[in-house]
Amino acid sequence: MSTVIFEPTGRRIEVEAGANLLDVCWAHHIPIESLCGGNGACGRCAVQVTEGEVPITAEQRAHFDEERLARGWRLACQTRVEHDLRVNVPAPAGSLKSHIITSGEAPKVHVAPAVRKHFLKLNDATLREPLSDSERIKRALPDGARLRFRPAALRKLPETLRQGRQHVTVTVWDNAVLDVEAGDATRHNYGIAFDIGTSTVAALLVDLNTGDELGVAAALNTQRKYGEDVISRISFCREHTDGVETLEREIAGLLSDLAAQVTAARGIDLSHVYEYVAVGNTTMAHLVAGVDPSPLGEMPYAPVFTACHTMLDGPKGAQLGHRPFELPAAIGAYVGSDALTAVVALELHTKPGTRLFYDIGTNAEIIAGGPDRMLAASAAAGPAFEGVKIECGMIGVAGAIDTCTLRDGDLAFTTIGDAEPVGICGSGLVDIAAVLLDLGVIDPSGRLLPRDACPDTVPPKIRARLHEAKGTTRIALAEDVYLSQRDVRELQNAKAAIAAGVDILLHHLGVTPDQLDEVLVGGAFGSTLNPRSAQRIGVIPAVKLDKVRAVGNTALQGAKAYLLSTDLRREICAAREHIELHELSTEPDFTDRFAAHMPFAVG
Amino acid sequence: MSTVIFEPTGRRIEVEAGANLLDVCWAHHIPIESLCGGNGACGRCAVQVTEGEVPITAEQRAHFDEERLARGWRLACQTRVEHDLRVNVPAPAGSLKSHIITSGEAPKVHVAPAVRKHFLKLNDATLREPLSDSERIKRALPDGARLRFRPAALRKLPETLRQGRQHVTVTVWDNAVLDVEAGDATRHNYGIAFDIGTSTVAALLVDLNTGDELGVAAALNTQRKYGEDVISRISFCREHTDGVETLEREIAGLLSDLAAQVTAARGIDLSHVYEYVAVGNTTMAHLVAGVDPSPLGEMPYAPVFTACHTMLDGPKGAQLGHRPFELPAAIGAYVGSDALTAVVALELHTKPGTRLFYDIGTNAEIIAGGPDRMLAASAAAGPAFEGVKIECGMIGVAGAIDTCTLRDGDLAFTTIGDAEPVGICGSGLVDIAAVLLDLGVIDPSGRLLPRDACPDTVPPKIRARLHEAKGTTRIALAEDVYLSQRDVRELQNAKAAIAAGVDILLHHLGVTPDQLDEVLVGGAFGSTLNPRSAQRIGVIPAVKLDKVRAVGNTALQGAKAYLLSTDLRREICAAREHIELHELSTEPDFTDRFAAHMPFAVG
């Protein structure tokens, strides 16, 4: 028997040696695509083997290039399980993608990107005026004198002009000529915005001529196998001499896969993607740049860089066509570029009023204020709200319990993708805790009461779910899915950290919660969160619920805006200067406030 | 028996199979270094096998890295000749180097290079103000806000700051941070200027802090095996699909070797070379950039590029530390960047007066004028003045006849390096022709008279040198070295093309030769040229001889100035705008003038 662990759910299945991997998926209802019935024809059952060996056969070679084979890609239908394996099964079209949030509120942007394509009909050089090709191009372009050819574009130039008979499309980025193409290729002008989260990574393909979104691809961050949260990835870098290179290679490969996927879906050639913008937390930004994030893990938590970083040839090892790759500026070590682009996406820096914005991912970033003054902080909430470090926790993908209500005297759940429940994601956790607090199954101190200690008002079906295991109380939610006392403590820690952070920022701002015009919740967590539940557990302050709004993936939308407008880039930089970063751990009353927020409000 | 052809002299030697290559050199007086007597210890007998196979043994591996082995480098003492070989024997220290001209007139330059090194003692980041490392550096630098880190510098930053305990040297180039080093490394700040000629390549190591020249390395252009002149290299590119790549790889390897050599000689680490500037004819510039020069070989002879071209990571395949590599602007297809830097080196664009400047290399570039108006042209002289296409011609290296005079009723020669004469270089050719014209052995029509047709005044020893071979007249110069009737015709073509070009430029300028303030002759040819001989054969117009001056390698000196001064870069660009390029082949009276200059002046 061999063990196969299926990602992203983490399900472990024992299989007999020699079993066909696609058959195993089918037998255990693991969602996987296949159009040809498993005879190796359609290529849809592609999976990534991240641990364990699967030989590269001719059948595998027929579907993947060397580079993807080396990264473990195999057709499940052509794979026999001979050893223990860890296999990442990409969600079927539309499933994972729809659960990794990529849409969100976005600013109005006048489309004026850094990348411009110009179609030129050049006059032939003459013997009397034998101008060089590059000179004729520069003269035909607005402000052409300042342009410099990138070496690759210059290399292509003579053959391109010959092919196009002096009709040429010139792609200009900043003051550089990035590419030349024969004929009129102006309509193929694309960029990709990446949102690099600790758990998930999303790619958004954007038409740089029109500003249209052309497609989205998303995947779990494959760095997860080296640590689930940023702290453990930082530790991995500190503990392994090739740690940075390993994580850098991992993310470069993933970004390349997503870019290939999102362009292929629209039949777009990757060579027509001229610029990439990636936002993410500061640790992710360091790793994409190949920069050791270790200083982020030790006092005084100073990043190596926060300013906008441009990699003209893209991240090392990435297959992104050697095009400019921008990492917008971060606000600080634990308030990343994703928070900055969110500020701009939400127009917090220009819209009158005082707002509170959270992005609760693996860490919680908090922004409070408005055009006059804006404060930012990062609350070390831990990854509980991402479903991590919760015993049956999971990130928000198919099978995760994402909502919980009281119905017919019992707990009722929904799951992402309406799949069999296999775990609890952040919003589910908040809902479950809120319902249990209302019922009194969790008391204000955070104790998950044993069955016998429950108030009499607790319905029998719920009471029946309570049981003791491994010396602590649990409440069963589904087969093999439960919430434990330890999970509630994790939740308390997380919500107290956030609530204390909010307290401190509002205090510095001199406003009380009721003076806030809006409370905006970003990220995947925000989009499925029940605001009432969030307020019940204390992660949203005492404001009227109609002031609370889920704003979606503002980080990605902000990155898209960054791609589309050079004016907005300047605006982002200016906004950043204006944000005051507060390091909560240096606030004298943080500990007190944290302790004060540890209990839940009395119901 | 196998044949070994020794470069640069082209000597062919038949050797028995299995012969030791160092022994062969010794036996035939081929200058080669060896300190250990041939036991593989000193490594001085390194040669480059450019054709034929020599196996890579453990002894060879002990001395060369993979990259050099792949390029044919071997120790002669560890090489057995088993097949026909072509072997390039680097000249012993000081010999080739001293014959490739690297010194020359240079402009006064205020040292203000693009590369600046700054030593900073940073304050530690604090918990209260956890500024990023890059931000602390920018704040400590003049005009730091505009700086962007190159990816490689950012990668190094955290470890560098840790090692130097916040004492760091930051290398800035333009608006980019190129490198960071622990501690104070400001005094190690170097650049290399390359002069890439069709036949020879020179590297000049410059201290960018002081402007001092620290050393020179020079070598034959290893592209020569694909064609001796630019036209044949352009043809090679047209005829071979990988032609451009082949020539590009060749020059990248050679530049890498020269840079390694010139830095090693001073114990300087290549990582302290921060910028490269390379001048050369336009074909060479295209090949360094990996750009197909084919358009230079067909009407209307329009280059692919003439503007300054910067390769931020250096030429493809070069081992130059991925540092910025600048190709200054060219004037046109056949008047390269070397002519432009020469103009600046000689201050032709600022110094009052009217001057004529030639650089007679494989082609002849002519500049005429002064600050008010300056004209440029390229005369398709062919490579005769470089000793190419002359039956016993050779470039100006050891063994080349470089001067000829009449002494004791016979021809007397000197050779470069006082070596046995093995051929004739350009200046030798001019001298020989001038002497023979004076004697009447060559008549004004260019006929090399047979012994019996010579005037009676020709001394018997010279008369005895004349003989017939292969149906034409020759004059013997040394064992196996002669001048033929065909050679005289080549010379006539070359000098007529130059003289016609000079005529036309002076005509457009509205001056006669006697109105010229100076005639400046650049390049290797100029430095050994006898002005009287040059005037005798008609390659220098009718000016007083004291107005004629050899100015040395102004191209390389101009490139050095380019390295040292950003002001001068701007000046060079401005000077280029001001130069009128004349395409001689489109001048209506070029053919007439060319024909008129074909005969020699009557003595």
Chai-1 contact restraints between the chains, C-beta under 6 A:
chainA,res_idxA,chainB,res_idxB,connection_type,confidence,min_distance_angstrom,max_distance_angstrom,comment,restraint_id
A,A125,B,P300,contact,1.0,0.0,6.0,A-B,restraint_1
A,A125,B,A302,contact,1.0,0.0,6.0,A-B,restraint_2
A,T126,B,P300,contact,1.0,0.0,6.0,A-B,restraint_3
A,L127,B,P300,contact,1.0,0.0,6.0,A-B,restraint_4
A,L127,B,T586,contact,1.0,0.0,6.0,A-B,restraint_5
A,R128,B,T586,contact,1.0,0.0,6.0,A-B,restraint_6
A,P130,B,P300,contact,1.0,0.0,6.0,A-B,restraint_7
A,P130,B,Y301,contact,1.0,0.0,6.0,A-B,restraint_8
A,P130,B,A302,contact,1.0,0.0,6.0,A-B,restraint_9
A,S132,B,A302,contact,1.0,0.0,6.0,A-B,restraint_10
A,S132,B,P303,contact,1.0,0.0,6.0,A-B,restraint_11
A,S132,B,F305,contact,1.0,0.0,6.0,A-B,restraint_12
A,S132,B,T306,contact,1.0,0.0,6.0,A-B,restraint_13
A,D133,B,V304,contact,1.0,0.0,6.0,A-B,restraint_14
A,S134,B,F305,contact,1.0,0.0,6.0,A-B,restraint_15
A,S134,B,A307,contact,1.0,0.0,6.0,A-B,restraint_16
A,P151,B,M311,contact,1.0,0.0,6.0,A-B,restraint_17
A,L154,B,V291,contact,1.0,0.0,6.0,A-B,restraint_18
A,L154,B,F305,contact,1.0,0.0,6.0,A-B,restraint_19
A,R155,B,G290,contact,1.0,0.0,6.0,A-B,restraint_20
A,R155,B,V291,contact,1.0,0.0,6.0,A-B,restraint_21
A,L157,B,V304,contact,1.0,0.0,6.0,A-B,restraint_22
A,P158,B,D292,contact,1.0,0.0,6.0,A-B,restraint_23
A,P158,B,P295,contact,1.0,0.0,6.0,A-B,restraint_24
A,P158,B,V304,contact,1.0,0.0,6.0,A-B,restraint_25
A,G290,B,R155,contact,1.0,0.0,6.0,A-B,restraint_26
A,V291,B,L154,contact,1.0,0.0,6.0,A-B,restraint_27
A,V291,B,R155,contact,1.0,0.0,6.0,A-B,restraint_28
A,D292,B,P158,contact,1.0,0.0,6.0,A-B,restraint_29
A,P295,B,P158,contact,1.0,0.0,6.0,A-B,restraint_30
A,P300,B,A125,contact,1.0,0.0,6.0,A-B,restraint_31
A,P300,B,T126,contact,1.0,0.0,6.0,A-B,restraint_32
A,P300,B,L127,contact,1.0,0.0,6.0,A-B,restraint_33
A,P300,B,P130,contact,1.0,0.0,6.0,A-B,restraint_34
A,Y301,B,P130,contact,1.0,0.0,6.0,A-B,restraint_35
A,A302,B,A125,contact,1.0,0.0,6.0,A-B,restraint_36
A,A302,B,P130,contact,1.0,0.0,6.0,A-B,restraint_37
A,P303,B,S132,contact,1.0,0.0,6.0,A-B,restraint_38
A,V304,B,D133,contact,1.0,0.0,6.0,A-B,restraint_39
A,V304,B,L157,contact,1.0,0.0,6.0,A-B,restraint_40
A,V304,B,P158,contact,1.0,0.0,6.0,A-B,restraint_41
A,F305,B,S132,contact,1.0,0.0,6.0,A-B,restraint_42
A,F305,B,S134,contact,1.0,0.0,6.0,A-B,restraint_43
A,F305,B,L154,contact,1.0,0.0,6.0,A-B,restraint_44
A,T306,B,S132,contact,1.0,0.0,6.0,A-B,restraint_45
A,A307,B,S134,contact,1.0,0.0,6.0,A-B,restraint_46
A,M311,B,P151,contact,1.0,0.0,6.0,A-B,restraint_47
A,T586,B,L127,contact,1.0,0.0,6.0,A-B,restraint_48
A,T586,B,R128,contact,1.0,0.0,6.0,A-B,restraint_49
